[in-house]
Amino acid sequence: MFRFVVVLLVCAGAAPFVPDLIEGYLSSGADGDPSSSYVASSGEDAGERIHRISKSRDGHFYTEVRLNGRRVDMLVDTGATVIALPEDVAEDIGIFLQPSDYKYQARTANGVTRVARTMVDEVRIGDIRLKDVEASVLEGHGLGQPLLGMSVFNKLERFDISDGTLLLVQ
């Protein structure tokens, strides 16, 4: 009986550390390969929806986002005012624009391009769910990588970057 009590106490003492150990194991890759381009995790804490994004080797934050239910890999860009999408990605998520919708101009790394303003009905980042998020669609190939801009972050309770991790809290 004494052994049973000792084992029970050891298990009870170790239980709070198990989630962190599992998360550490998963974030390093199940096969032990720490070279993955990005690692994201989600969880809930005190009723909050939380999503963590690890910095990639190139120093940027990338994450998988569901836009109107479709998976899109995006680059986090707090310098972008809104979500910025290439035209083909916008069409993939169900946003179809007319040439007359491209009323604005934007300066990108690829030069000046025409831009249309629109809304994304639903944005999901892990457990985080946002509705009616402002976005811009860049005509043609003016934008290589879809950008996750401040129109998303302004709808969150908070976000924070520390120790190579971007923390999103809703």
SVG drawing of the C-alpha trace seen along z (x, -y; Angstrom):
<svg xmlns="http://www.w3.org/2000/svg" viewBox="-18 -55 35 57">
<polyline fill="none" stroke="black" stroke-width="0.4" points="0.0,0.0 2.9,-2.4 4.3,-1.9 1.0,-2.8 0.8,-6.0 4.3,-7.0 3.6,-6.3 0.4,-8.3 2.2,-11.2 4.9,-11.2 2.3,-11.2 0.3,-13.9 3.4,-16.0 4.5,-15.5 1.1,-16.1 1.3,-19.9 4.5,-19.6 3.2,-17.1 1.5,-19.6 4.8,-21.7 6.8,-18.6 4.5,-17.5 4.4,-20.9 8.2,-21.1 8.4,-17.7 5.8,-18.7 7.5,-22.0 10.8,-20.4 9.1,-18.0 8.0,-14.5 11.0,-13.2 13.3,-15.4 13.9,-17.7 14.2,-21.3 14.5,-22.6 10.8,-23.1 10.0,-26.5 7.4,-27.4 5.7,-25.9 2.3,-27.1 0.3,-25.9 -3.1,-26.8 -4.7,-26.5 -7.1,-28.0 -6.2,-29.6 -8.9,-31.1 -11.4,-31.3 -9.1,-33.0 -8.3,-31.7 -4.5,-31.6 -2.3,-30.9 1.5,-30.8 3.7,-31.2 7.4,-30.5 9.9,-32.6 11.2,-30.9 14.9,-30.5 14.7,-33.6 13.5,-35.7 9.9,-36.1 6.6,-34.7 4.6,-32.4 1.3,-30.7 -1.5,-28.7 -4.7,-30.7 -8.2,-29.7 -9.7,-32.4 -13.4,-31.7 -12.6,-28.1 -9.7,-27.7 -6.1,-27.1 -3.6,-29.9 0.0,-30.1 0.6,-33.7 3.5,-35.9 2.8,-38.0 3.4,-41.7 2.5,-44.2 3.6,-46.9 0.6,-46.0 -2.5,-47.9 -4.8,-45.1 -4.7,-41.5 -3.1,-41.7 -3.9,-39.0 -2.7,-38.2 -5.6,-38.1 -5.4,-34.3 -5.6,-33.7 -8.6,-36.0 -10.3,-34.0 -9.4,-30.7 -11.2,-31.9 -14.3,-33.1 -13.5,-36.8 -14.1,-37.7 -13.5,-41.3 -14.1,-43.3 -11.4,-45.4 -13.3,-48.5 -12.9,-47.4 -9.1,-48.1 -9.4,-51.8 -6.3,-52.2 -2.6,-51.9 0.0,-50.3 3.8,-50.3 5.2,-46.8 8.6,-45.2 7.6,-44.4 6.7,-48.0 3.4,-49.9 0.3,-47.8 -3.5,-48.4 -5.5,-47.4 -9.1,-46.6 -10.5,-46.8 -12.7,-44.0 -13.7,-42.0 -12.8,-38.5 -15.9,-36.9 -14.1,-34.6 -10.4,-34.4 -9.4,-31.4 -5.9,-31.2 -5.8,-28.0 -8.6,-28.4 -9.0,-32.2 -12.0,-33.1 -12.6,-36.5 -15.5,-37.8 -15.5,-40.5 -11.9,-41.4 -10.7,-44.2 -8.4,-43.1 -6.8,-44.3 -6.4,-42.4 -3.5,-43.2 -4.1,-42.9 -2.0,-40.4 1.3,-39.3 2.0,-42.4 2.3,-40.4 4.1,-37.1 3.2,-36.0 -0.2,-36.7 0.2,-39.0 -1.5,-38.9 -1.8,-42.5 -3.0,-44.8 -6.7,-44.4 -6.4,-41.0 -4.3,-42.1 -6.5,-45.0 -9.4,-42.6 -7.5,-40.6 -7.4,-41.3 -3.6,-41.4 -0.6,-40.1 3.0,-39.9 6.4,-38.9 9.0,-37.5 11.7,-34.8 11.0,-34.1 7.3,-33.5 4.4,-35.6 1.5,-35.1 -2.0,-35.9 -4.8,-36.2 -8.5,-36.6"/>
</svg>
